[in-house]
Amino acid sequence: MSRRIANITLDNIDDLPLPCRRCVFWELDPVARSRAEESGATDLEKEAWVSSALLEWGSCGKIIYVDDVPAGFVMFAPPAYVPRSAAFPTSPVSPDAVLLMTALIVDEFKGQGLGRILTQAVTKEILRRGFRAVEAFGDLQDSGTRCVVPAEYLLAVGFKTVRPHHRWPRLRLEVKNAVSWREDVEVALERLLGSMTPEGVLRKVGQAGNPA
């Protein structure tokens, strides 16, 4: 079983699972998102956002493939590129951090440690770009808001709460903590594969939802 990680680009954006491929929950503000949904243009808006982020900032997401089959993905960007982040009661994201927008492991690939592998890939990316941390808004109540990653999952892969909230806490993963993973990453990740992993609590992240 081979695994590889690729940056999300316009060449492979169609490998994102539905409905995530057409979801612009994070990429547009609520008004612009409603207009895009009414016009049926969310897929084009998604492409436009990815294109702009790539040109202005660089890689904004990663897809993990298992035997060349898309098995999961994660998207991230500085908060200035993520209009929806301002709507959360625990915003703003810290200026030294990149926002983890959303993540998904496809059902048939859950339980293989792929979520932690993706988190590792993101931290390596932002370390190279000079950021100190990854932050994310978590769903503490498992309310079914599918574009927001369950807080339980984020805690399981190493995030810590930096601004508590009864529903939408903001969590943070320090790059320096992720660096220590790389010292024995080959052994540690192999031990994780096939064992109980946080993917079991990651439920259908990626469909449009409303945190308000």
Helices and strands as residue ranges (DSSP letters): E 3-7, G 13-15, G 20-22, H 30-39, H 42-56, E 61-66, E 69-77, G 79-81, G 83-87, E 97-105, G 107-109, H 114-128, E 133-137, H 151-156, E 160-163, E 170-174, H 175-181, G 182-184, H 185-192, G 198-201
